Amino acid sequence: MRHSASTSPHLALLRALLMALWASWGAGAALAAAPDGLYTARIPVATGGDEERKAAFRKALEQVLVKLTGRREAAGDPRARSLLDHAERWVTEYRYLAPTEADSGYLLEVRFQPQGLRTALRKAGLPLWPSPRPTVLAWVAVDDGGERRFLEAGEPAAEVLRRTAENRGLEVMLPLLDLEDRSRVQPADLLGGFDEGVRKASGRYAPDAVLAAAAKRRGDAGWRLAWRLYLDDARLDWKTSGTRLDQALAAGIHTLADRLAQRLTPASGRAVASDTLLISVEGIDSMAAFTQLRAYLENASALQGVQPWRVLPGRAVFRATVTGDPEAAGRALAGHGGPLEALPPTNEVESAGGRLLPVQYYRWVQPATVEPTP
């Protein structure tokens, strides 16, 4: 049974909006994935009792704090204590899941309020790893002493890799390894440290980063993995080991998340863009509202280069260049009884294209006219 404080997403509308965005951007464009998984965690439970559920809420929030901050030790930070002590305050939905083949016992799935939790993290002084996160394409070559092959989706070790990435708030994909991939890349290339072919073959997937891993078994010594991450113009290297392949893979993905969070989480004093912003509008629950909102923003004199950025259930986010001060542009968008009502500022930023962009929040109020304020 699902317990919720909010209405269910309008999936048909969301699909329609996504298709509209795809058509408007052209075949080469890509949509950023909705970050709902960042605010959701699953905790094993034995009963449905109140006390156990309250304890599970805390454990679930501990997992979510790791995803949001990018720090494995986030739950132990003294600044997180107040949030964890009142974890139920941020819960918007929870449900019990029956056992599956992957999970032998019952699970409590908990979803937390995104905007409220982000605001609470900032007030507590905790770092916040902005969304959307980079998508990572991982090529893993395996040498077990008898054969050389690629790690493929569906293998138990690949499932460990996927789950570890999910628990850290990352989207890590494996290549299809179809005829095209195998004609361009061989396991021996990665095992020998030759990644040029891998980087070229990755172009068809359009990832934000390419991860190459060489896994070699050393007899009774277990597994050793050499990792190489290509992100923009940078290359990052590290090594992991384990008695089992899945252990060494999980350790490598944890290091990947640590490195990415360190590079992409805003540090104190890091400049936030003053010429570009993200406009997040809630209450967009129909195609007509989306079309009206887009027209309103495109006609606003304070904005230039308005583009759809992300679509979530009941919400649309646009990216735009401002012709003057961002705060003044925000006041103009929400002034004089227009279609947008400004929501309280949160001082939030998102990482996009190597820049930190401020986010302004609004509510769509659907007046009779949608002409922008001059």
C-alpha positions, 0 to 999 in steps of 0.5 A: 500500500502506498501512503502519499501526501501528493497526487500521482504523476500524470504519466501520459502528460509527461510523455507528451511533454517529452515528445514535444521537447524532443520534436522542438530540439531536433534529433540531436538533443537529449533530455536530462533525466528526472532526479526522483531517484536521488530522494528515494531509498529502500530499507529492509524491514521485518514488520509494519510497526510505527517504531520500526518505520520511524527508524527506517525513515532515518536510515532512508534519509541517511542514504539520501544524504549520501546521494545529495551531498556526494559524501559517504560520511554525510550521515555522520556529519554533526550538521546532519543530526537535526535532519536525521532526528526529524527524518519523518518531517521530510517524508512525502510518500512511503510504501511496503514492497514484497520480497523479490529475487534480488531482495529476500525480505520486505522493503520500505520504500521512502521518498523525501520532499526534494525542495524542502530537503535541499533547502534544509541542507543549505541551511545546515551548511551541508554541501549539495551536489547539483543536478542533473548528474553526469551520465557515465558510460562504463567499459569494463574489460575482465581478464580472469586468467583464462579469458578476456571479455567485457562485463555485460549487463545481466551479470551479477557483478554488473548488477552490483555496479548498477546498484552501487551507482544508484545508491550514490545518485549516479547514472552509470551505463554499460555499452550494448556490446553489439557488432558495432561496439565489438568491431571498434573495441576489444577487451585487450585494448582496455587491459593494455591501457589503450583507450582511444578506441573506447572514447571514439566508440562511446560517441554513439551513446553521447555520455557526459563522461567515459569510464574505462576499467581493466579488471585482472585476477591475480590468483589467490590475491584476488582482483585488481582494477585500474580505472580511467575516467574521461570528463571534459578535457580531464582524465582521472585515474585510480585503482581498487582491489577485492577478493571478489570482482563485485567488491572491487567494482563497487569500490571503484564506483564509490571512488567515481562518485567521490571524484565527481562530487568533489569536482562538481559540488559548489565550493565556498566562493565558487562563482555562480553565473550572473548571465544565465539562470534556470526558471522552475515553474510548478503547476504545469499540468497540461500541454496547454499550460506548457505551451503558454509558459514557453510563449510567455518566457520567450516573449519576456524582454528580460530573457533571451535564448529560452530553452526547455531544460527539464520536465518533471510531473507537474513542473517544467524547467527552462534555461535562459540568458538574462539581459540584466540583473537576474533578480530584476528579471525575476521580479519582472516575470512575476509582476503585475498580476502575470501568469507567474507567482514567485516562490520563496528564494532558496539560493539553489544552484545547478551545475550545467556545462561546467557552470553553476546556474542560479535557480528561480522558482515560480508557480503557474497561476493561469490568468486569462492573458499570458502577455509578459510584463514589459 
